[in-house]
Amino acid sequence: MALESKVLDLARIEGRSVLTEIESKELLKQAEIPVVETRLAKSKTEAIRISKELGFPVVLKIASPDIVHKSDSGGVRLGVANATQVGKAYSEIMSSIKEKYPNAAIQGLAIQRMAPPGLEVIVGMSKDVQFGPVLMFGLGGILVEVLKDVSFRIVPITRRDAAEMIREIKGYPLLEGYRGQEPADISALEELMVKVSQFVEQNPEIKELDLNPIFAYRDRAIAVDARIILETPEKV
């Protein structure tokens, strides 16, 4: 079933194609795709309150449909350990963003509890002119840019397709538990990939999707960051 939500309605009204991380995660959560809980803070006071409710340490990220590369713009702070640091980080992020992107629409800061370290993988989707939506899997974080160790399938994919995609990448031994590291929950990754495929197939207005990184743990997999880009209205 295609999703209907205030997120999509607002994006349509505003004529936006880029959803913020919080908006993207809201849609993914509706589709039962596991994502880290992320809340929007519109003020320093609210940022401190939300951080205390989520529990330290937290991650603070700029929430703006006009800023795609949050880290490069100085819009991310990791491992913020207490309320004082949250207040300082809030001010620093806002100052940096206003200097570098004076015309950007700023919704506030996205705040999430810092997830335990895990093996980083990526699941993404882009539309090919000939084949339509194509799903990608590979090692995540900065490794996807450096190693380009990825596999592809045309949407929709089956559970068997997902299993094959995971095993096709050269970094698969890392998922098995290379040199004493904990193995990743391959079954959870397969299930997540199938759900992303279904989500994309049922919502053709989605042009691009990136879940990067996804932390793959021994007993689960969860998306830490997410980005969704919609087709422009005339192309839907």
MDAnalysis code that builds the backbone (N, CA, C; Angstrom):
import MDAnalysis as mda
import numpy as np

u = mda.Universe.empty(708, n_residues=236, atom_resindex=np.repeat(np.arange(236), 3), trajectory=True)
u.add_TopologyAttr("name", ["N", "CA", "C"] * 236)
u.add_TopologyAttr("resid", np.arange(1, 237))
u.add_TopologyAttr("resname", ["MET", "ALA", "LEU", "GLU", "SER", "LYS", "VAL", "LEU", "ASP", "LEU", "ALA", "ARG", "ILE", "GLU", "GLY", "ARG", "SER", "VAL", "LEU", "THR", "GLU", "ILE", "GLU", "SER", "LYS", "GLU", "LEU", "LEU", "LYS", "GLN", "ALA", "GLU", "ILE", "PRO", "VAL", "VAL", "GLU", "THR", "ARG", "LEU", "ALA", "LYS", "SER", "LYS", "THR", "GLU", "ALA", "ILE", "ARG", "ILE", "SER", "LYS", "GLU", "LEU", "GLY", "PHE", "PRO", "VAL", "VAL", "LEU", "LYS", "ILE", "ALA", "SER", "PRO", "ASP", "ILE", "VAL", "HIS", "LYS", "SER", "ASP", "SER", "GLY", "GLY", "VAL", "ARG", "LEU", "GLY", "VAL", "ALA", "ASN", "ALA", "THR", "GLN", "VAL", "GLY", "LYS", "ALA", "TYR", "SER", "GLU", "ILE", "MET", "SER", "SER", "ILE", "LYS", "GLU", "LYS", "TYR", "PRO", "ASN", "ALA", "ALA", "ILE", "GLN", "GLY", "LEU", "ALA", "ILE", "GLN", "ARG", "MET", "ALA", "PRO", "PRO", "GLY", "LEU", "GLU", "VAL", "ILE", "VAL", "GLY", "MET", "SER", "LYS", "ASP", "VAL", "GLN", "PHE", "GLY", "PRO", "VAL", "LEU", "MET", "PHE", "GLY", "LEU", "GLY", "GLY", "ILE", "LEU", "VAL", "GLU", "VAL", "LEU", "LYS", "ASP", "VAL", "SER", "PHE", "ARG", "ILE", "VAL", "PRO", "ILE", "THR", "ARG", "ARG", "ASP", "ALA", "ALA", "GLU", "MET", "ILE", "ARG", "GLU", "ILE", "LYS", "GLY", "TYR", "PRO", "LEU", "LEU", "GLU", "GLY", "TYR", "ARG", "GLY", "GLN", "GLU", "PRO", "ALA", "ASP", "ILE", "SER", "ALA", "LEU", "GLU", "GLU", "LEU", "MET", "VAL", "LYS", "VAL", "SER", "GLN", "PHE", "VAL", "GLU", "GLN", "ASN", "PRO", "GLU", "ILE", "LYS", "GLU", "LEU", "ASP", "LEU", "ASN", "PRO", "ILE", "PHE", "ALA", "TYR", "ARG", "ASP", "ARG", "ALA", "ILE", "ALA", "VAL", "ASP", "ALA", "ARG", "ILE", "ILE", "LEU", "GLU", "THR", "PRO", "GLU", "LYS", "VAL"])
u.atoms.positions = np.array([
    [0.841, -1.199, 0.000],
    [0.000, 0.000, 0.000],
    [0.879, 1.252, 0.000],
    [0.561, 2.181, -0.875],
    [1.308, 3.435, -0.921],
    [1.068, 4.230, 0.350],
    [2.089, 4.903, 0.794],
    [1.996, 5.652, 2.030],
    [1.353, 7.007, 1.813],
    [0.518, 7.409, 2.746],
    [-0.029, 8.757, 2.770],
    [0.301, 9.339, 4.136],
    [0.882, 10.500, 4.160],
    [1.273, 11.072, 5.439],
    [1.376, 12.574, 5.327],
    [1.444, 13.231, 6.480],
    [1.632, 14.679, 6.514],
    [2.975, 15.064, 5.914],
    [3.945, 14.155, 6.004],
    [5.273, 14.422, 5.447],
    [5.179, 14.637, 3.944],
    [4.536, 13.695, 3.254],
    [4.410, 13.809, 1.806],
    [3.510, 14.968, 1.424],
    [2.436, 15.156, 2.185],
    [1.526, 16.273, 1.898],
    [2.261, 17.608, 1.986],
    [3.074, 17.773, 3.046],
    [3.804, 19.019, 3.239],
    [4.818, 19.228, 2.115],
    [5.507, 18.156, 1.734],
    [6.489, 18.266, 0.657],
    [5.816, 18.676, -0.650],
    [4.638, 18.123, -0.908],
    [3.913, 18.472, -2.137],
    [3.488, 19.933, -2.107],
    [2.958, 20.367, -0.975],
    [2.490, 21.749, -0.844],
    [3.640, 22.731, -1.039],
    [4.795, 22.404, -0.456],
    [5.956, 23.294, -0.532],
    [6.740, 23.124, -1.832],
    [6.348, 22.149, -2.635],
    [7.054, 21.915, -3.887],
    [8.454, 21.379, -3.700],
    [8.684, 20.675, -2.587],
    [10.017, 20.131, -2.282],
    [10.171, 18.715, -2.819],
    [11.378, 18.392, -3.239],
    [11.671, 17.021, -3.642],
    [12.558, 16.314, -2.619],
    [13.317, 17.077, -1.826],
    [14.235, 16.491, -0.842],
    [13.577, 16.484, 0.538],
    [13.485, 15.306, 1.124],
    [12.947, 15.183, 2.480],
    [14.099, 15.252, 3.480],
    [13.835, 15.802, 4.652],
    [14.852, 15.812, 5.699],
    [15.012, 14.398, 6.260],
    [16.051, 14.229, 7.052],
    [16.284, 12.926, 7.669],
    [15.097, 12.502, 8.528],
    [14.553, 13.413, 9.303],
    [13.420, 13.075, 10.165],
    [12.208, 12.682, 9.345],
    [11.946, 13.431, 8.284],
    [10.816, 13.106, 7.407],
    [11.025, 11.752, 6.743],
    [12.240, 11.497, 6.281],
    [12.549, 10.216, 5.636],
    [12.348, 9.056, 6.605],
    [12.836, 9.221, 7.825],
    [12.711, 8.151, 8.815],
    [11.258, 7.910, 9.212],
    [10.450, 8.962, 9.218],
    [9.033, 8.790, 9.548],
    [8.358, 7.882, 8.529],
    [8.645, 8.100, 7.247],
    [8.063, 7.259, 6.202],
    [8.583, 5.828, 6.289],
    [9.882, 5.681, 6.522],
    [10.473, 4.348, 6.621],
    [9.907, 3.574, 7.811],
    [9.696, 4.272, 8.916],
    [9.127, 3.633, 10.097],
    [7.717, 3.121, 9.810],
    [6.933, 3.905, 9.048],
    [5.593, 3.466, 8.661],
    [5.646, 2.177, 7.847],
    [6.714, 2.032, 7.062],
    [6.890, 0.844, 6.230],
    [7.549, -0.301, 6.998],
    [7.719, -0.135, 8.315],
    [8.293, -1.141, 9.197],
    [9.750, -1.448, 8.856],
    [10.447, -0.430, 8.337],
    [11.887, -0.535, 8.108],
    [12.583, 0.027, 9.344],
    [13.459, -0.747, 9.988],
    [14.047, -0.307, 11.269],
    [14.970, 0.897, 11.120],
    [14.660, 1.964, 11.862],
    [15.470, 3.177, 11.871],
    [15.673, 3.625, 13.315],
    [16.773, 4.314, 13.567],
    [17.034, 4.865, 14.891],
    [16.032, 5.989, 15.169],
    [15.459, 5.997, 16.361],
    [14.520, 7.057, 16.726],
    [15.201, 8.411, 16.648],
    [14.578, 9.335, 15.931],
    [15.152, 10.662, 15.717],
    [14.065, 11.705, 15.912],
    [14.365, 12.746, 16.693],
    [13.374, 13.789, 16.979],
    [13.901, 15.154, 16.544],
    [12.969, 16.048, 16.266],
    [13.311, 17.393, 15.817],
    [13.286, 18.373, 16.980],
    [14.365, 19.128, 17.127],
    [14.446, 20.192, 18.134],
    [14.511, 21.534, 17.413],
    [13.595, 22.431, 17.752],
    [13.529, 23.729, 17.086],
    [14.185, 24.841, 17.895],
    [14.700, 24.491, 19.066],
    [15.390, 25.475, 19.900],
    [16.449, 24.768, 20.730],
    [17.341, 25.549, 21.347],
    [18.381, 24.980, 22.193],
    [17.759, 24.283, 23.408],
    [16.762, 24.922, 23.997],
    [16.080, 24.334, 25.163],
    [15.450, 23.004, 24.806],
    [14.821, 22.952, 23.642],
    [14.175, 21.723, 23.201],
    [15.217, 20.649, 22.903],
    [16.343, 21.045, 22.354],
    [17.419, 20.092, 22.062],
    [17.935, 19.434, 23.331],
    [18.086, 20.233, 24.379],
    [18.558, 19.697, 25.661],
    [17.528, 18.744, 26.258],
    [16.264, 19.139, 26.205],
    [15.202, 18.288, 26.772],
    [15.123, 16.947, 26.037],
    [15.126, 16.990, 24.705],
    [15.027, 15.761, 23.917],
    [16.237, 14.860, 24.166],
    [17.408, 15.465, 24.263],
    [18.624, 14.686, 24.506],
    [18.544, 13.947, 25.831],
    [18.025, 14.620, 26.857],
    [17.878, 13.969, 28.165],
    [16.878, 12.826, 28.091],
    [15.812, 13.009, 27.320],
    [14.791, 11.966, 27.194],
    [15.319, 10.756, 26.431],
    [16.126, 10.986, 25.397],
    [16.663, 9.884, 24.606],
    [17.792, 9.174, 25.340],
    [18.560, 9.926, 26.108],
    [19.693, 9.365, 26.837],
    [21.006, 9.627, 26.124],
    [22.009, 10.037, 26.903],
    [23.320, 10.363, 26.344],
    [24.151, 9.095, 26.125],
    [25.128, 9.144, 25.208],
    [25.465, 10.252, 24.310],
    [24.487, 10.338, 23.145],
    [24.412, 11.528, 22.539],
    [23.490, 11.739, 21.428],
    [24.250, 12.266, 20.206],
    [23.557, 12.243, 19.083],
    [24.058, 12.798, 17.831],
    [23.149, 13.945, 17.432],
    [23.731, 15.077, 17.060],
    [22.978, 16.240, 16.600],
    [23.298, 16.484, 15.133],
    [22.253, 16.664, 14.316],
    [22.437, 16.891, 12.874],
    [21.482, 17.980, 12.404],
    [21.944, 18.819, 11.509],
    [21.106, 19.874, 10.969],
    [19.940, 19.255, 10.197],
    [18.757, 19.816, 10.355],
    [17.567, 19.346, 9.640],
    [17.154, 20.419, 8.642],
    [17.481, 20.180, 7.383],
    [17.167, 21.142, 6.320],
    [17.023, 20.417, 4.995],
    [15.938, 20.667, 4.260],
    [15.790, 20.052, 2.935],
    [16.785, 20.623, 1.921],
    [17.444, 21.717, 2.278],
    [18.391, 22.366, 1.364],
    [19.831, 21.914, 1.576],
    [20.075, 21.097, 2.607],
    [21.443, 20.663, 2.914],
    [21.491, 19.144, 2.911],
    [22.102, 18.590, 1.873],
    [22.173, 17.137, 1.724],
    [23.380, 16.563, 2.467],
    [24.549, 17.205, 2.286],
    [25.777, 16.698, 2.907],
    [25.987, 17.400, 4.249],
    [25.381, 16.834, 5.280],
    [25.358, 17.493, 6.595],
    [26.748, 17.583, 7.224],
    [27.544, 16.530, 7.089],
    [28.876, 16.525, 7.721],
    [29.790, 17.560, 7.088],
    [29.750, 17.640, 5.770],
    [30.636, 18.560, 5.055],
    [30.331, 20.018, 5.391],
    [29.116, 20.293, 5.825],
    [28.717, 21.671, 6.112],
    [28.930, 22.054, 7.571],
    [29.481, 21.138, 8.360],
    [29.645, 21.408, 9.788],
    [28.361, 21.230, 10.558],
    [27.442, 20.455, 9.979],
    [26.121, 20.308, 10.583],
    [25.910, 19.053, 11.389],
    [26.991, 18.399, 11.845],
    [26.866, 17.152, 12.603],
    [27.796, 17.179, 13.812],
    [27.286, 16.699, 14.942],
    [28.111, 16.501, 16.133],
    [27.810, 15.105, 16.677],
    [28.860, 14.324, 16.883],
    [28.720, 12.955, 17.380],
    [29.142, 12.853, 18.836],
    [28.562, 11.907, 19.535],
    [28.989, 11.605, 20.901],
    [28.846, 12.749, 21.872],
    [27.788, 13.538, 21.749],
    [27.560, 14.664, 22.659],
    [27.098, 14.093, 24.004],
    [27.868, 14.368, 25.062],
    [27.756, 13.566, 26.285],
    [26.878, 14.135, 27.386],
    [26.532, 15.428, 27.336],
    [25.722, 15.988, 28.419],
    [24.989, 17.241, 27.938],
    [24.150, 17.785, 28.808],
    [23.299, 18.917, 28.440],
    [24.125, 20.152, 28.053],
    [25.217, 20.391, 28.769],
    [26.064, 21.542, 28.456],
    [26.640, 21.433, 27.052],
    [27.109, 20.243, 26.709],
    [27.660, 20.019, 25.375],
    [26.588, 20.138, 24.297],
    [25.369, 19.724, 24.613],
    [24.271, 19.852, 23.652],
    [24.019, 21.326, 23.327],
    [23.965, 22.144, 24.368],
    [23.745, 23.575, 24.169],
    [24.834, 24.198, 23.327],
    [26.080, 23.840, 23.612],
    [27.215, 24.369, 22.857],
    [27.171, 23.897, 21.406],
    [26.888, 22.612, 21.213],
    [26.843, 22.048, 19.869],
    [25.716, 22.679, 19.049],
    [24.588, 22.926, 19.693],
    [23.453, 23.557, 19.007],
    [23.879, 24.915, 18.451],
    [24.506, 25.717, 19.284],
    [24.935, 27.055, 18.864],
    [25.970, 26.981, 17.751],
    [26.933, 26.066, 17.869],
    [27.997, 25.942, 16.870],
    [27.441, 25.499, 15.522],
    [26.530, 24.535, 15.540],
    [25.954, 24.047, 14.282],
    [25.169, 25.150, 13.592],
    [24.308, 25.822, 14.342],
    [23.494, 26.885, 13.759],
    [24.360, 28.010, 13.200],
    [25.407, 28.365, 13.905],
    [26.312, 29.424, 13.455],
    [27.014, 29.029, 12.160],
    [27.492, 27.778, 12.109],
    [28.197, 27.297, 10.925],
    [27.278, 27.245, 9.710],
    [26.057, 26.758, 9.915],
    [25.116, 26.624, 8.805],
    [24.685, 27.985, 8.277],
    [24.424, 28.912, 9.178],
    [23.990, 30.246, 8.742],
    [25.082, 30.960, 7.955],
    [26.335, 30.655, 8.300],
    [27.457, 31.269, 7.584],
    [27.632, 30.656, 6.201],
    [27.517, 29.323, 6.116],
    [27.764, 28.638, 4.854],
    [26.534, 28.581, 3.954],
    [25.358, 28.536, 4.559],
    [24.117, 28.442, 3.789],
    [23.113, 29.477, 4.299],
    [23.363, 30.750, 4.045],
    [22.507, 31.805, 4.595],
    [21.063, 31.757, 4.114],
    [20.825, 31.140, 2.963],
    [19.471, 31.097, 2.410],
    [18.773, 29.754, 2.608],
    [19.413, 28.830, 3.313],
    [18.824, 27.508, 3.517],
    [17.645, 27.570, 4.478],
    [16.646, 26.757, 4.206],
    [15.498, 26.636, 5.110],
    [15.875, 25.668, 6.232],
    [15.939, 26.161, 7.445],
    [16.357, 25.348, 8.592],
    [15.151, 24.996, 9.442],
    [14.908, 23.692, 9.604],
    [13.798, 23.240, 10.444],
    [14.211, 23.123, 11.904],
    [15.485, 22.903, 12.135],
    [15.998, 22.722, 13.495],
    [17.125, 21.712, 13.485],
    [17.270, 20.961, 14.571],
    [18.267, 19.904, 14.649],
    [17.599, 18.553, 14.835],
    [18.100, 17.569, 14.119],
    [17.666, 16.191, 14.320],
    [18.530, 15.599, 15.431],
    [17.873, 15.006, 16.417],
    [18.592, 14.455, 17.564],
    [18.265, 12.977, 17.714],
    [19.300, 12.167, 17.879],
    [19.110, 10.739, 18.090],
    [20.151, 10.239, 19.077],
    [19.807, 9.213, 19.793],
    [20.781, 8.599, 20.688],
    [21.866, 7.937, 19.848],
    [23.101, 8.053, 20.255],
    [24.204, 7.485, 19.487],
    [24.155, 5.964, 19.580],
    [24.044, 5.320, 18.417],
    [23.941, 3.867, 18.373],
    [25.300, 3.227, 18.637],
    [25.312, 2.039, 19.257],
    [26.586, 1.335, 19.450],
    [27.237, 1.058, 18.103],
    [28.570, 1.044, 18.043],
    [29.244, 0.766, 16.769],
    [28.839, -0.593, 16.218],
    [28.714, -0.656, 14.906],
    [28.388, -1.904, 14.224],
    [29.000, -1.888, 12.842],
    [28.976, -3.010, 12.158],
    [29.473, -3.054, 10.785],
    [28.552, -2.202, 9.916],
    [29.127, -1.278, 9.152],
    [28.337, -0.338, 8.380],
    [28.088, -0.850, 6.959],
    [26.808, -0.918, 6.595],
    [26.431, -1.277, 5.232],
    [25.475, -0.217, 4.696],
    [25.226, -0.277, 3.405],
    [24.327, 0.680, 2.769],
    [23.280, -0.066, 1.938],
    [22.052, 0.436, 1.971],
    [21.006, 0.010, 1.049],
    [20.497, 1.271, 0.377],
    [20.514, 1.283, -0.938],
    [20.086, 2.469, -1.660],
    [19.231, 2.122, -2.856],
    [18.578, 3.122, -3.415],
    [17.779, 2.955, -4.618],
    [17.914, 4.185, -5.491],
    [18.058, 3.943, -6.776],
    [18.002, 5.018, -7.759],
    [17.227, 4.493, -8.959],
    [16.744, 5.422, -9.786],
    [15.940, 5.019, -10.940],
    [16.776, 5.043, -12.208],
    [16.820, 3.902, -12.878],
    [17.493, 3.783, -14.165],
    [16.492, 4.129, -15.267],
    [16.956, 4.844, -16.275],
    [16.065, 5.265, -17.357],
    [15.408, 4.073, -18.028],
    [16.142, 2.988, -18.195],
    [15.620, 1.821, -18.902],
    [14.917, 0.836, -17.978],
    [15.504, 0.567, -16.811],
    [15.008, -0.510, -15.961],
    [14.128, -0.047, -14.808],
    [14.094, 1.251, -14.548],
    [13.308, 1.746, -13.425],
    [14.080, 1.638, -12.118],
    [13.377, 1.460, -10.985],
    [14.049, 1.412, -9.680],
    [15.050, 0.256, -9.585],
    [16.255, 0.584, -9.134],
    [17.311, -0.415, -8.962],
    [17.813, -0.335, -7.525],
    [17.837, -1.477, -6.843],
    [18.279, -1.530, -5.446],
    [19.765, -1.837, -5.385],
    [20.448, -1.208, -4.431],
    [21.884, -1.391, -4.249],
    [22.164, -1.837, -2.818],
    [23.158, -2.706, -2.666],
    [23.642, -3.118, -1.334],
    [25.160, -3.106, -1.354],
    [25.765, -2.701, -0.245],
    [27.216, -2.745, -0.160],
    [27.718, -2.347, 1.207],
    [29.035, -2.282, 1.348],
    [29.621, -1.767, 2.577],
    [29.303, -0.286, 2.666],
    [28.990, 0.194, 3.873],
    [28.482, 1.551, 4.017],
    [29.494, 2.538, 4.548],
    [28.961, 3.677, 5.039],
    [29.817, 4.747, 5.511],
    [30.633, 5.311, 4.364],
    [31.868, 5.703, 4.642],
    [32.730, 6.227, 3.577],
    [33.261, 5.114, 2.688],
    [33.137, 3.853, 3.132],
    [33.660, 2.740, 2.342],
    [32.957, 2.617, 1.003],
    [31.672, 2.978, 0.948],
    [30.940, 2.852, -0.315],
    [31.528, 3.777, -1.369],
    [32.046, 4.936, -0.950],
    [32.652, 5.876, -1.892],
    [34.065, 5.454, -2.274],
    [34.782, 4.873, -1.321],
    [36.181, 4.510, -1.564],
    [36.308, 3.174, -2.300],
    [35.598, 2.166, -1.807],
    [35.753, 0.822, -2.359],
    [34.768, 0.515, -3.482],
    [33.602, 1.164, -3.440],
    [32.550, 0.899, -4.434],
    [32.244, -0.596, -4.518],
    [32.198, -1.240, -3.359],
    [31.937, -2.680, -3.267],
    [30.434, -2.878, -3.096],
    [29.718, -2.916, -4.221],
    [28.254, -2.946, -4.178],
    [27.699, -3.962, -5.164],
    [26.432, -4.327, -4.931],
    [25.699, -5.211, -5.839],
    [24.354, -4.573, -6.149],
    [23.731, -4.982, -7.267],
    [22.494, -4.355, -7.720],
    [21.465, -5.398, -8.151],
    [20.177, -5.030, -8.003],
    [19.068, -5.801, -8.558],
    [17.946, -4.839, -8.926],
    [17.189, -5.228, -9.936],
    [16.020, -4.445, -10.319],
    [14.897, -4.725, -9.334],
    [14.197, -3.686, -8.904],
    [13.055, -3.807, -7.999],
    [11.851, -4.328, -8.789],
    [11.056, -5.265, -8.222],
    [11.122, -5.766, -6.850],
    [12.100, -6.925, -6.713],
    [12.616, -7.094, -5.484],
    [13.505, -8.212, -5.209],
    [12.814, -9.201, -4.276],
    [13.261, -10.434, -4.335],
    [12.785, -11.477, -3.439],
    [13.797, -11.673, -2.311],
    [13.430, -12.492, -1.345],
    [14.363, -12.809, -0.251],
    [15.624, -13.488, -0.811],
    [15.441, -14.307, -1.834],
    [16.593, -14.975, -2.460],
    [17.503, -13.950, -3.141],
    [16.903, -12.964, -3.804],
    [17.695, -11.900, -4.428],
    [18.535, -11.168, -3.383],
    [17.886, -10.857, -2.259],
    [18.594, -10.144, -1.187],
    [19.779, -10.959, -0.686],
    [19.562, -12.255, -0.495],
    [20.647, -13.132, -0.021],
    [21.806, -13.145, -1.013],
    [21.479, -13.189, -2.303],
    [22.525, -13.201, -3.336],
    [23.282, -11.875, -3.364],
    [22.550, -10.751, -3.240],
    [23.188, -9.441, -3.259],
    [24.204, -9.292, -2.134],
    [23.818, -9.758, -0.955],
    [24.703, -9.665, 0.203],
    [25.974, -10.474, -0.018],
    [25.823, -11.663, -0.579],
    [26.966, -12.554, -0.753],
    [27.825, -12.217, -1.967],
    [27.335, -11.348, -2.830],
    [28.096, -10.975, -4.025],
    [29.203, -9.960, -3.751],
    [29.078, -9.180, -2.699],
    [30.086, -8.143, -2.470],
    [31.382, -8.780, -1.958],
    [32.500, -8.148, -2.274],
    [33.798, -8.678, -1.865],
    [33.986, -8.630, -0.350],
    [33.270, -7.693, 0.282],
    [33.390, -7.555, 1.731],
    [32.510, -8.503, 2.522],
    [31.897, -9.486, 1.861],
    [31.002, -10.406, 2.565],
    [31.656, -11.100, 3.760],
    [32.938, -11.481, 3.683],
    [33.561, -12.113, 4.857],
    [33.459, -11.269, 6.131],
    [33.415, -9.945, 5.982],
    [33.246, -9.086, 7.153],
    [31.901, -9.341, 7.825],
    [30.889, -9.612, 7.018],
    [29.555, -9.889, 7.559],
    [29.493, -11.249, 8.247],
    [30.382, -12.141, 7.846],
    [30.417, -13.473, 8.461],
    [31.160, -13.474, 9.798],
    [31.896, -12.406, 10.085],
    [32.642, -12.344, 11.331],
    [34.128, -12.543, 11.102],
    [34.724, -11.645, 10.342],
    [36.126, -11.777, 9.946],
    [37.062, -11.570, 11.138],
    [38.006, -12.492, 11.318],
    [39.051, -12.417, 12.342],
    [38.518, -12.091, 13.743],
    [37.521, -12.851, 14.142],
    [37.030, -12.734, 15.505],
    [35.968, -11.680, 15.730],
    [35.664, -10.868, 14.720],
    [34.587, -9.901, 14.882],
    [33.241, -10.614, 14.887],
    [32.271, -10.006, 15.558],
    [30.947, -10.618, 15.597],
    [30.324, -10.641, 14.215],
    [29.686, -11.752, 13.831],
    [29.009, -11.796, 12.533],
    [27.759, -10.934, 12.550],
    [27.372, -10.463, 11.378],
    [26.155, -9.674, 11.255],
    [24.942, -10.589, 11.123],
    [23.795, -10.058, 11.458],
    [22.536, -10.792, 11.311],
    [22.119, -10.715, 9.842],
    [22.531, -11.685, 9.064],
    [22.253, -11.691, 7.626],
    [20.754, -11.736, 7.363],
    [20.040, -12.504, 8.151],
    [18.589, -12.611, 7.976],
    [17.906, -11.263, 8.151],
    [18.354, -10.492, 9.141],
    [17.776, -9.164, 9.367],
    [18.060, -8.240, 8.193],
    [19.257, -8.337, 7.615],
    [19.596, -7.527, 6.451],
    [18.733, -7.900, 5.247],
    [18.537, -9.197, 5.052],
    [17.679, -9.652, 3.949],
    [16.261, -9.110, 4.101],
    [15.727, -9.201, 5.306],
    [14.368, -8.719, 5.553],
    [14.271, -7.214, 5.325],
    [15.273, -6.474, 5.786],
    [15.279, -5.028, 5.590],
    [15.301, -4.689, 4.105],
    [16.109, -5.380, 3.342],
    [16.224, -5.105, 1.904],
    [14.921, -5.388, 1.169],
    [14.253, -6.459, 1.531],
    [12.967, -6.786, 0.904],
    [11.930, -5.719, 1.236],
    [11.932, -5.236, 2.478],
    [10.985, -4.197, 2.870],
    [11.259, -2.889, 2.126],
    [12.534, -2.564, 1.923],
    [12.874, -1.365, 1.155],
    [12.393, -1.523, -0.287],
    [12.577, -2.706, -0.852],
    [12.110, -2.969, -2.212],
    [10.602, -2.777, -2.318],
    [9.867, -3.299, -1.361],
    [8.411, -3.156, -1.356],
    [8.003, -1.696, -1.197],
    [8.703, -0.994, -0.324],
    [8.433, 0.419, -0.073],
    [8.623, 1.235, -1.357],
    [9.693, 0.968, -2.060],
    [9.981, 1.687, -3.310],
    [8.961, 1.341, -4.386],
    [8.641, 0.071, -4.499],
    [7.695, -0.374, -5.533],
    [6.309, 0.234, -5.327],
    [5.904, 0.357, -4.080],
    [4.565, 0.851, -3.763],
    [4.478, 2.366, -3.756],
    [5.621, 3.034, -3.825],
    [5.651, 4.500, -3.804],
    [6.499, 5.015, -4.964],
    [5.948, 4.999, -6.174],
    [6.718, 5.358, -7.364],
    [7.188, 6.801, -7.403],
    [6.659, 7.651, -6.504],
    [7.115, 9.038, -6.483],
    [8.498, 9.182, -5.856],
    [9.029, 8.094, -5.268],
    [10.379, 8.136, -4.703],
    [11.395, 7.978, -5.827],
    [12.261, 8.956, -5.962],
    [13.275, 8.973, -7.011],
    [14.583, 8.356, -6.541],
    [14.989, 8.699, -5.326],
    [16.222, 8.156, -4.754],
    [16.005, 7.868, -3.273],
    [16.755, 6.899, -2.778],
    [16.691, 6.544, -1.363],
    [18.062, 6.049, -0.932],
    [18.514, 6.507, 0.221],
    [19.783, 6.038, 0.780],
    [19.621, 5.777, 2.264],
    [19.951, 4.579, 2.682],
    [20.071, 4.245, 4.102],
    [21.556, 3.989, 4.330],
    [22.250, 5.005, 4.855],
    [23.698, 4.912, 4.994],
    [24.195, 5.811, 6.127],
    [24.746, 5.194, 7.180],
    [24.960, 3.761, 7.271],
    [23.782, 3.032, 7.928],
    [23.729, 1.741, 7.632],
    [22.939, 0.793, 8.410],
    [23.929, 0.055, 9.294],
    [23.676, 0.013, 10.588],
    [24.540, -0.747, 11.481],
    [24.041, -2.196, 11.535],
    [24.908, -3.106, 11.129],
    [24.571, -4.529, 11.143],
    [25.162, -5.158, 12.405],
    [24.284, -5.551, 13.308],
    [24.703, -6.184, 14.561],
    [24.511, -7.697, 14.485],
    [24.889, -8.351, 15.560],
    [24.759, -9.813, 15.622],
    [23.294, -10.247, 15.586],
    [22.404, -9.407, 16.150],
    [21.015, -9.822, 16.298],
    [19.999, -8.890, 15.624],
    [20.472, -7.911, 14.851],
    [19.549, -6.981, 14.205],
    [20.314, -6.088, 13.236],
    [19.552, -5.293, 12.500],
    [20.134, -4.280, 11.611],
    [19.239, -3.055, 11.686],
    [19.840, -1.868, 11.764],
    [19.050, -0.655, 11.917],
    [19.714, 0.508, 11.169],
    [18.892, 1.300, 10.482],
    [19.399, 2.443, 9.730],
    [19.640, 3.614, 10.667],
    [20.850, 4.155, 10.622],
    [21.224, 5.275, 11.465],
    [20.937, 6.603, 10.765],
    [21.113, 6.629, 9.455],
    [20.845, 7.833, 8.670],
    [20.010, 7.447, 7.460],
    [19.209, 8.382, 6.973],
    [18.319, 8.094, 5.852],
    [18.073, 9.344, 5.030],
    [17.914, 9.136, 3.726],
    [17.624, 10.254, 2.829],
    [16.683, 9.781, 1.734],
    [15.635, 10.548, 1.482],
    [14.686, 10.245, 0.418],
    [14.520, 11.476, -0.461],
    [14.585, 11.269, -1.774],
    [14.330, 12.332, -2.744],
    [13.139, 11.912, -3.594],
    [12.177, 12.814, -3.741],
    [10.965, 12.535, -4.504],
    [11.111, 13.025, -5.935],
    [10.326, 12.423, -6.827],
    [10.232, 12.943, -8.181],
    [9.621, 14.350, -8.109],
    [10.008, 15.203, -9.037],
    [9.339, 16.500, -9.117],
    [7.900, 16.251, -9.562],
    [6.949, 17.093, -9.154],
    [5.529, 16.841, -9.392],
    [5.172, 16.469, -10.819],
    [5.807, 17.100, -11.806],
    [5.435, 16.841, -13.185],
    [5.867, 15.465, -13.666],
    [6.791, 14.805, -12.876],
    [7.274, 13.493, -13.287],
    [6.570, 12.344, -12.595],
    [5.738, 12.646, -11.601],
    [5.090, 11.589, -10.838],
    [4.038, 10.913, -11.693],
])
